Amino acid sequence: MGIYEGFKIRKDAGEILKIEELSTDILKTMFIDEEISDYMISKLFDVKESKISYQRKKHGITIRNSILDDLLLAKSEDSREKNIAVKKQLLVEQNITMISKAITHFTLGMNQ
């Protein structure tokens, strides 16, 4: 049983759920992992859908960020394989000078 289902059982049993129980981690799990919409979460806690959307965006909980995290942090086997393939393509002899210049310009720009 998922987090959403647990909350739903409590609500169906007559408990009044408080929005304060909705931590960032719980919201992320329900929205990203369990694929529960803002609307459904808002109905669970008896708040406006915009309140849930605001909380998600405030904490960076978006599908886009989830996809980027998965790929950049190599959380899945597929993303690890893609990262290795891209590294092999980028880190070739002819790109090293260009990469070095880009890093130099970037770091010099940060120090100004």
TAKA-V568225 format. One line per field, one symbol per residue. phi: phi as a letter, one per 40 degrees, with the letter a starting at -180 (. if undefined). psi: psi as a letter, one per 20 degrees, with the letter a starting at -180 (. if undefined). burial: + if it has 16 or more other C-alpha atoms within 10 Angstrom, else -. A space follows every 50 residues. Layout:
phi->???
psi->???
burial->???
This chain:
phi->.ccdccccccccchcccccccccdccccccccccfccddcccccbfbcdc ccdccccdbgcbcdccccdccccfcbccccccccccdccccbdccdcccc cccccccccccc
psi->prgghgggggghiipopphhinrggggggggggilprgghghhgjlrqhh gggggghhjknqhghgggggghjlirhghgggggggghhgmrgiiggggg gggghghhhhi.
burial->---+--++-------------+----++++++-----+--++-++---+- -++-++----++-------++--+----++--+----------------- ------------
